[in-house]
């Protein structure tokens, strides 16, 4: 595996674990669960802007994954879509790049 692919994989793992630790910490500290976390995304203009920024990035990544998957027939790359919406763009994007750069057989 190339160094670039290993970097993508490492970033995908980091993007899955690191933000989740903060989300879980917030839910534990506030005791509000997922609904409290979602409410916190809209607590002020700054967090609302960041939420929309990430939502637009996630939709753009999804469109890119679908378009490239259709052309390249790399069906495994579709895994990046649920990773993006269930975990975040910080996991979905590097995961997609990792899957996209695998050697063609």
HELIX and SHEET records of a PDB file:
HELIX    1   1 UNK A    3  UNK A   30  1                                  28    
HELIX    2   2 UNK A   33  UNK A   40  1                                   8    
HELIX    3   3 UNK A   45  UNK A   72  1                                  28    
HELIX    4   4 UNK A   75  UNK A   78  5                                   4    
HELIX    5   5 UNK A   79  UNK A   86  1                                   8    
HELIX    6   6 UNK A   89  UNK A  100  1                                  12    
END                                                                             
